[in-house]
Amino acid sequence: MHAPSEEKIGDSKGIFVGELKQVFNHFCKYHMKILLDFNAKLGRENIFKPTFGNESLHHDRNDNVVRIVNFVTSKNIVV
């Protein structure tokens, strides 16, 4: 799947997250799944540390990472 870039407007990001949930639910029998999102910029804000730890290349986050954080925490995914 191809994640929409930060500049995309409209509901394309919401549609992507919905499709991502369907894919993850379809492959629920597999022990390991890998999710890569090259459009998300994880910031160093304290709110993300429980999910992603202390490592980040960026000082500030973008909207895409908030969607990814919400997704991985809803699925109890280890990052």
Contacts in CASP RR format, 6 or more apart in sequence:
PFRMAT RR
TARGET T0000
AUTHOR 0000-0000-0000
METHOD contacts of the structure
MODEL  1
MHAPSEEKIGDSKGIFVGELKQVFNHFCKYHMKILLDFNAKLGRENIFKP
TFGNESLHHDRNDNVVRIVNFVTSKNIVV
1 16 0 8 1.000
1 19 0 8 1.000
1 20 0 8 1.000
1 23 0 8 1.000
3 16 0 8 1.000
3 37 0 8 1.000
3 38 0 8 1.000
3 39 0 8 1.000
3 40 0 8 1.000
3 64 0 8 1.000
4 12 0 8 1.000
4 13 0 8 1.000
4 16 0 8 1.000
4 39 0 8 1.000
4 64 0 8 1.000
5 39 0 8 1.000
5 64 0 8 1.000
6 39 0 8 1.000
6 41 0 8 1.000
6 62 0 8 1.000
6 63 0 8 1.000
6 64 0 8 1.000
13 63 0 8 1.000
13 64 0 8 1.000
13 67 0 8 1.000
14 67 0 8 1.000
17 67 0 8 1.000
17 70 0 8 1.000
17 71 0 8 1.000
20 35 0 8 1.000
20 71 0 8 1.000
21 71 0 8 1.000
21 75 0 8 1.000
24 33 0 8 1.000
24 75 0 8 1.000
27 33 0 8 1.000
33 77 0 8 1.000
35 68 0 8 1.000
35 72 0 8 1.000
35 77 0 8 1.000
37 64 0 8 1.000
37 65 0 8 1.000
37 68 0 8 1.000
39 62 0 8 1.000
39 64 0 8 1.000
40 62 0 8 1.000
40 64 0 8 1.000
40 65 0 8 1.000
40 67 0 8 1.000
40 68 0 8 1.000
41 58 0 8 1.000
41 60 0 8 1.000
41 61 0 8 1.000
41 62 0 8 1.000
41 64 0 8 1.000
41 65 0 8 1.000
42 48 0 8 1.000
42 52 0 8 1.000
42 56 0 8 1.000
42 57 0 8 1.000
42 58 0 8 1.000
42 61 0 8 1.000
42 65 0 8 1.000
43 56 0 8 1.000
43 58 0 8 1.000
43 59 0 8 1.000
43 60 0 8 1.000
43 61 0 8 1.000
43 65 0 8 1.000
44 54 0 8 1.000
44 56 0 8 1.000
44 58 0 8 1.000
44 59 0 8 1.000
45 61 0 8 1.000
48 56 0 8 1.000
48 61 0 8 1.000
48 65 0 8 1.000
48 69 0 8 1.000
51 69 0 8 1.000
51 72 0 8 1.000
51 73 0 8 1.000
51 79 0 8 1.000
52 69 0 8 1.000
52 79 0 8 1.000
53 79 0 8 1.000
71 77 0 8 1.000
72 79 0 8 1.000
END
